[in-house]
Each structure stands twice: as structure tokens, then as C-alpha cells.
Amino acid sequence: MNPGLKIRLIIFFAASATLVALIVWMAHTSWQQIGTLHRKLTTVQGKSFEFSDHLQQAILGLNYSVLHYAAYRDPDDWRTFDLASQELGRWIKAQQPLLSSAKEKPFLEQINDAYKDYLAAAAAINTRIYETPQSTTRLKEFTEFEKQSKRILDLGFKLAQSHEESLASFQAQTSQSLNTLRRALLGSLILLLIAGCWLAAVVYRDMIAPLQVQLVESRQLVERQEKLASLGMLAAGVAHEIRNPLTAIKTWLYIQQKHLKPGTAEQAEANIISVEINRLERIVKDFLLFARPSEPQLVRVSAEQPLQEVLAFLHPQMHKSDIQLVLGEMAAAQIQIDPQQIKQVLINLIQNAAESIGENGVITLRARLGEKQISDRLLKVVILEVSDNGKGIPGEVEKRLFDPFFTTKESGTGLGLPIAARIVEKHNGALQYQTRVDRGTTFGIILPQAQS
């Protein structure tokens, strides 16, 4: 598996685990908050309503005792009031630790003060009855008593309202916690969806797409190998059949040229024949090289060595056409090659680039590192690049670029790139290219790195 893809998968699963943990944590925290609020509300609800109801019933009972005492002057009624009021006072004090929220505590303090005033008003009625047993004019004391009774009952109702506010606050906090949980779950699900789409894209780009490309390349390679094998056998046979009579013709022409006078028409015609014979010899030589390329004699060299040697060799020729031949990025790596054969490939690629440029251009030589699937194995490779800023390769030419005997040059044989590809394949490598019309072309010689 591609190390880059492996790292992406590790990142994806780590992010997914983090998101799942975040969802679980958010859900647990939210449910804890809701449970705490629910328990708090239950306590507040029970105590607040119990306190309000008990306070109201007790005050009404005390009011009945006072009124009955005032009407009948029965000392037992006052003793009943006194005992019940003391018990109510102790009960109110006992409720203070239980009802201590921010909204309830002020009401408890006010109820304590109001209850003291209530008892004082009741005591004033008792004093008035005790001092003037026969008097029936006790309007002032009863008015004050009624006022204090109403005051303490109102505070009980307000305490109940405070409970309703606590209930509303609980509902708001619960709704907020649920909304937070809902948003967290939705956000996490969206992130998981995005991460899943990203993973699918990465898997397709780094695993499926390369396999499709590799399948297409393999088919093309098989077709090309079959075509090359057939053409190679044909070329070898034709070359051998042509070479022998061509040698005889060349020998006869050499003998005849000795008897021709310089400057005559016959001499000029003989020179033309000699040039054409030499061209035929070059074609035959290319045929044989294409049909049966020699085995490379591998030596270990640095990646930049063949590029520097080709640069020194072709620089004067490029200078005549105002083409700059420069070195670009140079990776520090070792390769095992036949220097002469690889230089032959580089010279062919540079000359093609120069013909594409014409004049006033730049050809850049680079050596960079990479990874490539070679023989069903992902290997570390060195890519020797020849990049130009010429016209690029038109689409109709690109389709037949590596076809033997296909050429766009008047004097070309159409074997330069096929021979270069065969040489690189003999080095367990591959020849690749990228081109854009009016932008330039980059050819890359892919070679395995030498083992340390």
C-alpha cells in the first residue's frame, strides 16, 4: 500500500474515533446535566409546594384559634394557638436548609420576619382581651392581625410563584442542553460524512484510479510489445537482406569514384549516390538497433552524471540556435545504467525538444526522486527529465508517438522514440511524457534507484 495512503487512512480513522468519542462525551455530559436539573427540580418542586401548602394551612388554623379565643375567651383556645404557633416556628426554621436557592432564600427571610409580626399582632389581641375582658372594641388589634396574616399568606403564594420560575428555568436549561446535544450530533455526523467522502476520494485517487491507469498502460504496453516484436523480426530480416547488396553497391561506387574527374557532372552524381547510400546504412543500422538492442552494461553512477555529460556535449550545438540548455533540480541518488545507452536516449530527447522549440527557447534537465509501480512492485525511482518550452505535441501526433516508422520529420526514420523506449525498458524502467500545446513537453526516464 502507498505510504501516503496509509497515513491518510490512519488520520481518517483517528479523526473518526475522535468524533465518536466527542459524540459520546457530549451525550453523556448532556444527560448528566439534564439528570441533575431534573433531580434539582423534583426537590424544589416537592419542598416548595409542601412548604407553601403547609404554611397556608397552619396560618389558617392559627387564625381560627385566635378568632375563637376572641369570641369565646376560652383559655384553651389560646393554649392551642400558642402550642401550634411554636410548632410552626420550629418547622419554618427547619425548612431553611432545604429551601436555599437564590430565589427562595429571600422569601424565607421575609416569612420569618412576617411570622414574628404575626405573632406580635396575635399577642396584642390577647393582651387587649386580658386587660379589658368586657370590652368589645378591638378593631385596631384585629386589623393589624388580619394585615399580618394576609402578609404571610401572600409570601407563601410568592414562594409558590418562585417555584414556577424555577420550573421555567429548568425547562429552558433542559432545552438548551438538548439543543447543544442536537447541534453536536448533527455537526459530528456532517464531519463524519465529509470525512467519509474524503476517504472515498482518496481511495479512488490513490488506489482505484492508479489501477485503472495501470491496466490501460499494461494493455498499451502489451500491444506495443507485440507490435514491436513483429516489426522487430521484420526489420531484422529486411536489414540483413539490404545490408549485403548495399555493401556491394558502396564498394562498387568507391571504386568508380577513383576514375571520375573532380568537378564533373558524373562526380557530383556519384556524391549524391554516396550520401543516399550512407542514409540507407543509417536506416539499416537503426533497424537492427530497434530489432535487437544490445544488453546494457550496468555501472553505478550518480543521477546527475549523464545529464551533465550530455549538457557538455550538446551545449555548443544548442547555442547556435539560441537555445539555453540548463540544469535544474538535481536529486542526490545513485542509479545503475549503461551510460552510453542512457546518453543516447537523452541526446534523442534533447534534439527532439530543440526541433520543437526552433529558436530562442529553454531546455531544462532535471533529476528528481519519486515512486513508481514497476513489475507489480512500488519502487523508489529516479526520474531524469528533459523539459522544454516549445510548441508541445498535437493530439493527432501524440496518439502515434511511439509507433515505429511514424515521423513528422522529412529525413526521419520514426525509430528514435521507439529505440529510446526499448533501451529504457532494458534498464527495467519506463519512458513517460507530459505535453501541453503551446506550453511545452516534458519527457521523463524512470529508472530504479540503486540499492544502498
C-alpha positions as CSV (number, residue, x, y, z in Angstrom):
1,M,0.0,0.0,0.0
2,N,1.1,3.5,-0.8
3,P,2.7,5.0,2.4
4,G,0.9,8.3,1.7
5,L,-2.5,6.5,1.5
6,K,-1.6,4.6,4.7
7,I,-1.0,7.8,6.6
8,R,-4.3,9.3,5.2
9,L,-6.2,6.2,6.4
10,I,-4.6,6.4,9.9
11,I,-5.6,10.1,10.0
12,F,-9.1,9.3,8.9
13,F,-9.7,6.6,11.5
14,A,-8.1,8.7,14.2
15,A,-10.4,11.6,13.3
16,S,-13.4,9.2,13.2
17,A,-12.6,7.8,16.6
18,T,-12.2,11.4,18.0
19,L,-15.6,12.4,16.6
20,V,-17.2,9.3,18.0
21,A,-15.6,9.9,21.4
22,L,-16.8,13.6,21.2
23,I,-20.4,12.5,20.4
24,V,-20.4,10.0,23.4
25,W,-18.9,12.6,25.7
26,M,-21.4,15.3,24.6
27,A,-24.3,12.9,25.0
28,H,-23.1,11.7,28.5
29,T,-22.5,15.3,29.6
30,S,-25.9,16.5,28.4
31,W,-27.7,13.6,30.0
32,Q,-25.9,14.2,33.3
33,Q,-26.9,17.9,33.2
34,I,-30.5,17.0,32.4
35,G,-30.5,14.4,35.2
36,T,-29.0,16.9,37.7
37,L,-31.6,19.6,36.7
38,H,-34.4,17.0,36.9
39,R,-33.4,15.9,40.4
40,K,-33.0,19.6,41.5
41,L,-36.4,20.4,40.1
42,T,-38.0,17.4,41.8
43,T,-36.6,18.5,45.2
44,V,-37.5,22.2,44.6
45,Q,-41.0,21.2,43.4
46,G,-41.8,18.9,46.4
47,K,-40.3,21.2,49.1
48,S,-41.7,24.4,47.7
49,F,-45.3,23.2,47.2
50,E,-45.1,21.4,50.6
51,F,-43.9,24.5,52.3
52,S,-46.5,26.8,50.8
53,D,-49.4,24.4,51.4
54,H,-48.4,23.6,55.0
55,L,-47.7,27.3,55.8
56,Q,-51.1,28.4,54.4
57,Q,-53.0,25.6,56.3
58,A,-51.1,26.3,59.6
59,I,-51.8,30.1,59.4
60,L,-55.5,29.5,58.7
61,G,-55.6,27.1,61.7
62,L,-53.9,29.7,63.9
63,N,-56.3,32.4,62.6
64,Y,-59.2,30.1,63.6
65,S,-57.8,29.6,67.1
66,V,-57.3,33.4,67.6
67,L,-60.8,34.3,66.4
68,H,-62.4,31.5,68.5
69,Y,-60.5,32.8,71.5
70,A,-61.5,36.4,70.9
71,A,-65.2,35.3,70.5
72,Y,-65.5,33.0,73.5
73,R,-62.5,33.9,75.7
74,D,-61.7,30.3,76.3
75,P,-58.1,29.9,77.6
76,D,-57.8,26.5,76.0
77,D,-58.1,28.2,72.6
78,W,-55.1,30.4,73.3
79,R,-53.1,27.5,74.6
80,T,-53.9,25.7,71.4
81,F,-52.7,28.7,69.4
82,D,-49.6,29.1,71.5
83,L,-48.6,25.4,71.0
84,A,-49.4,25.4,67.3
85,S,-47.5,28.7,66.7
86,Q,-44.4,27.4,68.4
87,E,-44.5,24.2,66.4
88,L,-45.0,26.3,63.2
89,G,-42.0,28.4,64.1
90,R,-39.8,25.4,64.6
91,W,-41.0,23.9,61.3
92,I,-40.1,27.2,59.4
93,K,-36.6,27.1,60.8
94,A,-36.2,23.5,59.8
95,Q,-37.1,24.3,56.2
96,Q,-34.3,26.9,55.8
97,P,-31.6,24.4,54.8
98,L,-33.9,22.7,52.4
99,L,-35.1,25.8,50.5
100,S,-31.9,27.7,50.0
101,S,-32.0,28.6,46.3
102,A,-31.3,32.2,45.2
103,K,-35.0,32.9,44.6
104,E,-36.4,31.1,47.6
105,K,-34.0,32.3,50.3
106,P,-35.2,35.9,50.4
107,F,-38.8,34.7,50.7
108,L,-37.9,32.5,53.7
109,E,-36.3,35.5,55.4
110,Q,-39.4,37.7,54.7
111,I,-41.6,34.9,56.0
112,N,-39.6,34.7,59.2
113,D,-40.0,38.5,59.8
114,A,-43.7,38.4,58.8
115,Y,-44.3,35.5,61.2
116,K,-42.7,37.4,64.1
117,D,-45.0,40.3,63.3
118,Y,-48.0,37.9,63.0
119,L,-47.3,36.5,66.5
120,A,-46.9,40.0,67.8
121,A,-50.3,41.0,66.4
122,A,-51.9,37.9,68.0
123,A,-50.2,38.7,71.3
124,A,-51.7,42.3,71.1
125,I,-55.2,40.8,70.8
126,N,-54.6,38.5,73.8
127,T,-53.3,41.5,75.8
128,R,-56.3,43.6,74.9
129,I,-58.7,40.8,75.9
130,Y,-56.8,40.2,79.1
131,E,-56.7,43.9,80.1
132,T,-60.4,44.7,79.2
133,P,-62.3,41.4,79.4
134,Q,-65.7,43.1,78.9
135,S,-64.6,45.4,76.0
136,T,-65.7,44.6,72.5
137,T,-63.8,47.4,70.8
138,R,-60.7,45.5,69.4
139,L,-60.8,46.8,65.8
140,K,-57.3,48.1,65.7
141,E,-55.7,44.9,67.0
142,F,-57.8,42.7,64.7
143,T,-57.0,44.9,61.7
144,E,-53.3,44.6,62.4
145,F,-53.7,40.8,62.9
146,E,-55.5,40.5,59.6
147,K,-52.9,42.5,57.9
148,Q,-50.0,40.3,59.2
149,S,-52.0,37.2,58.4
150,K,-52.6,38.4,54.8
151,R,-48.9,39.3,54.5
152,I,-47.6,35.9,55.5
153,L,-50.1,34.2,53.2
154,D,-49.1,36.4,50.3
155,L,-45.4,35.4,50.9
156,G,-46.5,31.8,50.7
157,F,-48.1,32.4,47.4
158,K,-45.0,34.3,46.1
159,L,-42.9,31.3,47.2
160,A,-45.1,29.1,45.0
161,Q,-44.5,31.6,42.1
162,S,-40.8,31.3,42.7
163,H,-41.1,27.6,42.3
164,E,-42.9,28.1,38.9
165,E,-40.0,30.3,37.8
166,S,-37.6,27.6,38.9
167,L,-39.6,25.2,36.8
168,A,-39.4,27.5,33.8
169,S,-35.6,27.9,34.3
170,F,-35.3,24.2,34.4
171,Q,-37.2,23.8,31.1
172,A,-35.0,26.5,29.5
173,Q,-31.8,24.8,30.7
174,T,-33.0,21.4,29.6
175,S,-34.0,22.8,26.2
176,Q,-30.5,24.4,25.9
177,S,-28.8,21.2,26.8
178,L,-30.8,19.2,24.3
179,N,-30.2,21.8,21.6
180,T,-26.4,21.7,22.3
181,L,-26.5,17.9,22.1
182,R,-28.5,18.1,18.9
183,R,-26.1,20.5,17.3
184,A,-23.1,18.5,18.4
185,L,-24.6,15.3,17.0
186,L,-25.5,17.0,13.7
187,G,-22.1,18.6,13.4
188,S,-20.3,15.4,14.2
189,L,-22.4,13.5,11.6
190,I,-21.7,16.1,9.0
191,L,-18.0,15.9,9.8
192,L,-18.2,12.1,9.6
193,L,-19.9,12.4,6.2
194,I,-17.3,14.8,4.9
195,A,-14.5,12.5,6.2
196,G,-16.2,9.5,4.5
197,C,-16.4,11.4,1.2
198,W,-12.8,12.5,1.6
199,L,-11.7,8.9,2.3
200,A,-13.7,7.7,-0.8
201,A,-12.0,10.3,-2.9
202,V,-8.5,9.4,-1.5
203,V,-9.1,5.7,-2.0
204,Y,-10.3,6.3,-5.6
205,R,-7.5,8.6,-6.4
206,D,-4.7,6.6,-4.8
207,M,-5.9,3.1,-5.3
208,I,-8.6,2.6,-7.9
209,A,-7.6,5.3,-10.4
210,P,-3.9,4.2,-10.5
211,L,-5.1,0.6,-11.0
212,Q,-7.2,1.7,-13.9
213,V,-4.3,3.7,-15.4
214,Q,-2.0,0.8,-14.8
215,L,-4.5,-1.5,-16.6
216,V,-4.7,0.8,-19.5
217,E,-0.9,1.2,-19.6
218,S,-0.4,-2.6,-19.3
219,R,-2.7,-3.1,-22.3
220,Q,-1.0,-0.5,-24.3
221,L,2.4,-1.9,-23.3
222,V,1.3,-5.4,-24.3
223,E,0.0,-4.2,-27.6
224,R,3.2,-2.2,-28.2
225,Q,5.4,-5.1,-27.3
226,E,3.5,-7.4,-29.7
227,K,3.8,-4.8,-32.4
228,L,7.5,-4.2,-31.7
229,A,8.2,-7.9,-31.7
230,S,6.6,-8.4,-35.1
231,L,8.2,-5.3,-36.5
232,G,11.5,-6.2,-35.0
233,M,11.6,-9.6,-36.7
234,L,10.6,-8.0,-39.9
235,A,13.1,-5.2,-39.5
236,A,15.9,-7.6,-38.7
237,G,15.2,-9.7,-41.8
238,V,14.9,-6.7,-44.1
239,A,18.0,-5.1,-42.6
240,H,20.1,-8.2,-43.2
241,E,18.8,-8.6,-46.7
242,I,19.5,-4.9,-47.5
243,R,22.9,-4.7,-45.9
244,N,24.7,-7.2,-48.1
245,P,23.8,-5.7,-51.5
246,L,24.2,-2.2,-50.0
247,T,27.8,-3.1,-49.1
248,A,28.4,-4.3,-52.6
249,I,27.0,-1.1,-54.1
250,K,29.0,1.1,-51.8
251,T,32.2,-0.8,-52.7
252,W,31.5,-0.5,-56.4
253,L,30.8,3.2,-56.1
254,Y,34.0,3.7,-54.2
255,I,36.0,2.1,-57.0
256,Q,34.2,4.1,-59.6
257,Q,34.8,7.4,-57.8
258,K,38.5,6.9,-58.2
259,H,38.1,7.1,-62.0
260,L,35.9,10.2,-62.1
261,K,37.4,13.6,-62.6
262,P,36.7,16.2,-59.9
263,G,34.2,18.9,-60.8
264,T,32.4,16.8,-63.5
265,A,28.7,16.1,-63.5
266,E,29.5,12.4,-63.0
267,Q,31.4,13.2,-59.8
268,A,28.5,15.3,-58.5
269,E,26.0,12.5,-59.2
270,A,28.4,9.9,-57.5
271,N,28.5,12.1,-54.4
272,I,24.7,12.2,-54.3
273,I,24.6,8.4,-54.6
274,S,27.1,8.2,-51.7
275,V,25.0,10.4,-49.5
276,E,21.9,8.3,-50.1
277,I,23.9,5.1,-49.5
278,N,25.0,6.5,-46.2
279,R,21.4,7.4,-45.3
280,L,20.4,3.8,-46.2
281,E,23.1,2.5,-44.0
282,R,21.9,4.7,-41.1
283,I,18.4,3.4,-41.6
284,V,19.6,-0.2,-41.6
285,K,21.6,0.4,-38.5
286,D,18.5,1.9,-36.8
287,F,16.5,-1.1,-37.9
288,L,19.0,-3.5,-36.3
289,L,19.2,-1.4,-33.2
290,F,15.4,-1.3,-32.9
291,A,15.1,-5.1,-33.6
292,R,17.8,-6.3,-31.4
293,P,19.0,-3.7,-28.9
294,S,22.2,-4.6,-27.1
295,E,22.1,-5.6,-23.5
296,P,23.1,-2.8,-21.2
297,Q,26.4,-2.9,-19.4
298,L,25.3,-1.6,-16.0
299,V,27.5,0.5,-13.8
300,R,26.7,2.5,-10.7
301,V,26.7,6.3,-11.3
302,S,25.1,9.4,-9.7
303,A,21.8,10.5,-11.2
304,E,23.2,13.8,-12.4
305,Q,26.3,12.4,-14.2
306,P,24.6,11.5,-17.5
307,L,22.8,14.8,-17.6
308,Q,26.0,16.8,-17.0
309,E,27.8,14.9,-19.7
310,V,25.0,15.4,-22.3
311,L,24.9,19.1,-21.3
312,A,28.6,19.5,-22.0
313,F,28.3,17.5,-25.3
314,L,25.2,19.4,-26.8
315,H,25.7,22.9,-25.3
316,P,27.6,24.2,-28.4
317,Q,25.0,22.8,-30.8
318,M,22.1,24.3,-28.8
319,H,24.0,27.6,-28.5
320,K,23.9,28.0,-32.3
321,S,20.1,28.0,-32.2
322,D,19.9,30.4,-29.2
323,I,18.5,27.6,-27.1
324,Q,19.6,27.5,-23.4
325,L,20.4,24.1,-22.2
326,V,20.4,24.3,-18.3
327,L,20.4,22.1,-15.3
328,G,17.5,22.2,-12.9
329,E,16.8,20.2,-9.7
330,M,19.4,17.5,-9.1
331,A,18.4,14.8,-6.6
332,A,21.2,13.1,-4.7
333,A,20.7,9.5,-5.7
334,Q,22.5,6.6,-7.4
335,I,21.3,4.6,-10.4
336,Q,22.7,1.6,-12.3
337,I,22.8,2.2,-16.0
338,D,24.7,1.8,-19.2
339,P,26.0,5.4,-19.5
340,Q,26.3,5.3,-23.3
341,Q,22.8,4.0,-23.9
342,I,21.2,6.4,-21.5
343,K,23.1,9.3,-23.0
344,Q,21.9,8.1,-26.4
345,V,18.3,8.4,-25.1
346,L,18.9,11.8,-23.6
347,I,20.5,13.1,-26.8
348,N,17.5,11.9,-28.8
349,L,15.1,13.6,-26.4
350,I,17.1,16.9,-26.3
351,Q,17.3,17.0,-30.1
352,N,13.5,16.5,-30.3
353,A,13.0,19.2,-27.8
354,A,15.2,21.6,-29.8
355,E,13.3,20.8,-33.0
356,S,10.1,21.6,-31.2
357,I,11.4,24.9,-30.0
358,G,13.1,26.0,-33.2
359,E,15.0,29.0,-31.8
360,N,15.1,31.1,-28.6
361,G,13.9,28.6,-26.0
362,V,15.0,26.8,-22.9
363,I,15.6,23.1,-22.3
364,T,15.9,22.1,-18.7
365,L,17.5,18.9,-17.4
366,R,16.4,17.6,-14.0
367,A,16.9,14.6,-11.8
368,R,14.2,14.1,-9.1
369,L,13.0,11.3,-6.8
370,G,9.7,9.5,-6.9
371,E,7.8,6.2,-6.6
372,K,6.6,4.1,-9.4
373,Q,4.8,0.8,-9.9
374,I,7.3,-1.4,-11.8
375,S,6.8,-5.1,-12.3
376,D,3.9,-5.1,-9.8
377,R,6.1,-3.5,-7.1
378,L,6.1,0.0,-5.8
379,L,9.8,1.1,-6.1
380,K,11.7,4.2,-5.3
381,V,12.9,5.6,-8.6
382,V,14.9,8.4,-10.1
383,I,13.3,10.4,-13.0
384,L,15.7,12.0,-15.5
385,E,13.6,14.8,-17.1
386,V,14.1,16.7,-20.3
387,S,11.7,19.7,-20.3
388,D,11.2,22.3,-23.0
389,N,9.0,25.3,-23.6
390,G,8.3,24.5,-27.2
391,K,5.1,24.0,-29.1
392,G,4.0,20.8,-27.4
393,I,2.8,17.7,-29.2
394,P,-0.5,17.9,-31.1
395,G,-3.2,15.3,-30.3
396,E,-3.1,13.5,-33.6
397,V,0.7,13.1,-33.3
398,E,0.5,12.1,-29.7
399,K,-1.6,9.1,-30.5
400,R,1.1,7.6,-32.7
401,L,4.1,9.0,-30.8
402,F,5.8,5.6,-30.1
403,D,4.7,3.9,-33.3
404,P,7.7,2.6,-35.2
405,F,8.4,4.4,-38.6
406,F,5.9,7.2,-37.7
407,T,7.7,10.5,-38.1
408,T,6.9,14.2,-38.8
409,K,10.4,14.9,-40.0
410,E,11.3,14.9,-43.7
411,S,14.5,12.9,-43.1
412,G,13.5,10.9,-40.0
413,T,13.0,7.1,-39.8
414,G,10.4,7.2,-37.0
415,L,12.6,4.9,-34.8
416,G,14.1,7.4,-32.4
417,L,11.5,7.2,-29.6
418,P,10.8,3.5,-30.0
419,I,14.5,2.8,-29.7
420,A,14.7,5.1,-26.7
421,A,11.7,3.3,-25.1
422,R,13.3,-0.1,-25.7
423,I,16.6,1.0,-24.2
424,V,14.9,2.3,-21.1
425,E,12.8,-0.9,-20.8
426,K,16.1,-2.9,-20.9
427,H,17.1,-0.9,-17.8
428,N,13.9,-2.1,-16.0
429,G,12.5,1.4,-16.4
430,A,9.9,3.3,-18.4
431,L,9.7,6.4,-20.6
432,Q,6.9,8.8,-19.9
433,Y,5.9,12.3,-21.0
434,Q,3.6,15.2,-20.4
435,T,2.7,17.8,-23.0
436,R,0.6,20.8,-23.5
437,V,0.1,22.5,-26.8
438,D,2.0,25.9,-26.9
439,R,3.3,25.2,-23.4
440,G,5.9,22.6,-23.9
441,T,6.7,19.0,-23.3
442,T,8.5,17.0,-20.5
443,F,9.9,13.6,-21.1
444,G,10.9,11.5,-18.1
445,I,13.2,8.5,-18.0
446,I,12.1,6.5,-15.0
447,L,14.9,4.3,-13.5
448,P,15.0,2.3,-10.3
449,Q,17.3,3.7,-7.6
450,A,20.4,1.7,-6.9
451,Q,20.2,-0.1,-3.5
452,S,22.5,1.3,-0.9
